[in-house]
Amino acid sequence: MTSINILNPRCLSLHCHKTERSQVAEQRRAYGAGQMTGRRAQRLEKLGMVWNLADERFQENLEAAKAYYDQHWTLCAPRSATMLDRPVGQWLSNLRRPGALDGHPEWKTALDAVDEHWNPSWPADWQRHYAALRELVRDEEGQADVMPGLTVHGMDIGKWLVKNRQHAVWQGLMDGQRELLEAIGVTPLPSAPEEAVKPPTTPLSAFERGIAALAQYKTRTSSVTVPRAHVERLEDGTEVKLGVFLSNSKSRRAKLTADKLQQLADLGMEWAQAVPGGEPAVARQVVQK
């Protein structure tokens, strides 16, 4: 029968021969029962012996996680990710569940040593994109600039960057996320300038357009003597037959309201001014023909 050396490092792996695994299990039982000398226990530990089976499995998965990190720069692997024939993505996802590491502070320490952001407070997908961006701009100085369409491991990093720099998205990020982005030179896009208050869009009446045209004409010419054929163009492009408007308003002044007459009078139309008795004054404003 072939002799098997329990101190052979291969025997300490779950991949070793069935007989070798049984001997490893026997050594663990002896250690747990206090039947093993301290010297032998030390010899086995120097060879990498892990007395607790759960710890051993953790160490093996951790090696796979380290290999994943070397290629992807993060431990926020998707659940479907595998490495070294191990479902490292699902394993890490399970460890992120609340209470999964209770009683195993050394496991958390080991994971933190590989990637301090392996269990972020924000979505793991966000962390994967960030890790790829961090590697892309590692040697760049100043503002990180990655164009949309540049993909890494199937992720459009440029599109992701543009989205996260948008002011509304940036404000919605957690403090830790913004700190990570700022650490690699990413800053939010400038806020969009506030739009000027738009004038009311309610259409002006014909009389209001006439008053606006008269005020504009008076400002430009310092006169209210308007030729009958004159057409005044307002700032919005509206054309007002100002001469006709004034002629018609004068001939119909008896039908105009006091408010309208007052507006005309305020702009210098003397014929619109009231005289004792409440009637409009006799026209002294000559409208040229």
Buried (B, 14 or more C-beta within 10 A) or exposed (E): EEEBEBEEEEBBBEEBEEEBBEBBEEBBEBBEEEEBEEEBBEEBEEEEBBBEEEEBBBBBBBBBBBBBBEEBBBBBBBEEBBBEEBBBBBBBBEBBEEEBBEEBEEBBEBBEEBBEBBBBEBEBEBBBBBBBBBBBBEEEEEEBEBEEEBEBEEBBBBBBBBEBBEEEEBEEBEEEBBEBBEEBEBEBEEEEEEEEEEEEEEEBEEBEBBBBBBBBBBEEEEEBBBEBEBEBEEEEEEEBBBBBBBBEBBEEBEEBEEEBBBBBBEBBBBBBBEEEEEEBBEBEBEBEE
